[in-house]
């Protein structure tokens, strides 16, 4: 059974305000991270890695997508107590990675530049998996590819910034959070598929079907 989700239509028109904003932010961060990193030894590859992340996140922002949440289910079905810790994990990982270069030198992995190159390659592969997840129509592949890409992005942060602390942080905090969000979303999609099993499905009905499903879930919870 193909995944029945909110349709993702791509608007070919350029959103000039959003585009101008991401260009401004990219140029600002280009200068900011150059000034931030260049006083330190062998900073070049870390700078390239950091700007690769910024460019990718700018692209995702332009397309109105969160990098840590698939969007395969309606936004209101994502649990805030899962979304917030996952977001905090990634933002704190970015800060920890930069702090390793600037202050926390004792946590550095001394395998330059191999470890940083591995981080860049894993980042690129995670973006590839993410893109693939938006193209496939098989539910299991969509979700597993997306959250595998999220987990690989977490790994790439640890390697791209060459931080032992970040590796431990990812294994102990990051992976369980990502797996929890993946499991929760998978459970919701399975429940949705059961809900629509005996319904006549039409592409035009996607939004209505999801709304009916949400209403049914709310009714079931209130009856408990």
N, C-alpha and C positions, 0 to 999 in steps of 0.2 A: 504494500500500500504506500502510495506516495504521501509525503508530508503535506498536510493541509494546514497552511499557516497564513498569516496576513501577507498578502502579495507585496513584493518589493518592486515597485516600478521605478525606473530610472528616468528622471527628468533631464532631458538633454539641454535645457536652458541653463545658462550659467547664472548662478546667484552672485551678482557682483559684490554685494556687501560682504557676504561670507568669504568670497574669494579674496577680496581686498584685505579682510581681517587676517586670514591665514598667511597671506604674503607678508603682511606687517609683522606678525608674530614670528614667522620663520626668519625674516631678516634680523629681527631683534635678538632672537636666540642664537643666530649665527654669530653675532658680535659678542653677546653675553658669554656664551660658552667658550669662545675663543679667548676672551680676557680671563675667564675663570680657570681654564685648563693650561694655557700655554706657559705659565711660569714653572710647570712641573716637568720632570724628565719624561721622555717618550710619551708625550701627550697626544701626538697626531692621530694615532689609530683610535684612541678613546674619543677624540673629537669627531672623527668620521662616524664612529658607532653612534654617538649621542645625536648627531644631526640626522643620521638615518632614521632613528626612532622618531625624532621631531617631524621629519618629512612624512613618515608613515602616519603618525597620529594626526597631522594636519589633513591628510587625505581622508582619514576616517571621520574627522570632525566635519569636513566639507560635505561628506555623504551622510551626516547625521547618524553615525553609528558609534556605539561604545565599543572600545577595543576588548573589554573583558566580559561582554554580555552579548549573546548571539542575536537577539531580536527575533528569534523564530516563534516566540509566543508574545502575546500582548504585554506591554510594559507593566501594567497593573498586576500581572501574575508573578512578576519577579519579587521575591521577598526582600524587603529593605534590610533586614538583619543579616542577609547573605550578601546583598549588593554592596553595602557600606564597607564591611571588612575586606572584601575582595579588592575594592577600589583603593582602600587604605594600604593594603599589602603592596600593590603595584607602585603607588606614589611614594611610599616609604622605601621601597626597593631602589627606586631611582635616586632618592636622596642618599641612601646608604652607599650606593655604587659611586656616586660623585664624591662622597665623603671619604671613601677609601682612597681615591686619588689624591685628595687635598689634605686630609688629616690622619685618617686611620691606616697608616702605612703598614702597621703590623699585621693587618688582615689581607694584605696583597698576596696574590698567587704569583710567584716569580717564574712564570713561564712565558714571558713576553717574547715575541708577539703572538705566539701560537694560540694561547688561550683567548686572546682578543679576536683573532681571526675566526676561531671556532664560534665565538659569540655572535659575530656578524653573520656567519653562514647559517647558524641556527635561527637567527632573527629572520633571514630571508626565507628559509624553509617554513617557518611558522606563518609568515605572510602568505606564502603559496598555499599552505593547507587551509588557511582562513578563506582565501579567495575560492578555493575548490569547494568549501563547505557551502558557499552561497549558490553554487552552480548545480550541485547534485539535488535530486528530488527524493532520495532514499532517506527516511528519517534518521536511522541509526548512523549512517555515514555523515549526514549534515551535522548532527550534534557531536559525534565523536571527533570528527575532523576539526570542528571549531574549538572544542575545549582542549584537544591535543595541541592545537596551535597556541592557545592561551598558556598552557603548561610549558611549551617550548619557549615562548616569549619570556617567561619567568626564568628559565634556565639560561637563556641568552643574556639576560641582565647580569646574572651572577658571573658568567664567563666574560662577557664584554667588558665588565669593569674589574675583572680579575680579583674577586673578593671571596675569601674563604667564609667569612661571616654571612655573606649573601647566599652562598650555597646551602649552609645550615638553615638559614632563615627560610629559604624556599622549600627545603625538604620538610621542615617541622611545621611551618605556618602556611606557606603558599599552596603546596600540593593538596593538603586536606581541604582547604577552602575552595580551591578550583574543583576538586572532585565532588564536594558537597553541592556546589552550584550546578555542576553537570548532572548529578543524580537527581536533583530536585527538578530541573528542567525536563529531563528524560521522563520522569514520573508524570509530570503534567501533560506532556505530549501523548504518552500512552493512554492516560485517562481521557484525553480529548479524542483520540482515535476510537476508543470504545464508545464514546458519546455519539460520534457521527457514523458509527458502523451501519446503522439501519436507516440513515438519513440519505436523501438524494442530494449529492454534493455537486454544486455548481461553483465555478470560479467566482462568480459575482456574489456568492453567498458567504465568502470567507469571513468577512467582518461580522456579519449577522450570526454565523455559526459560533464564532468565538464569543460574542456577546451573550448568546444563549448558554454556552458552556459556563461562562463566568457567573451568570445569573443562577444556574443550577448548582454550581459549587457553593455560592453564597447561601442558597436556600438549604442545602444539605448541612452546612455548618451551623445555621441558625436553628435547625431541628435537633441538633445533638444535645 
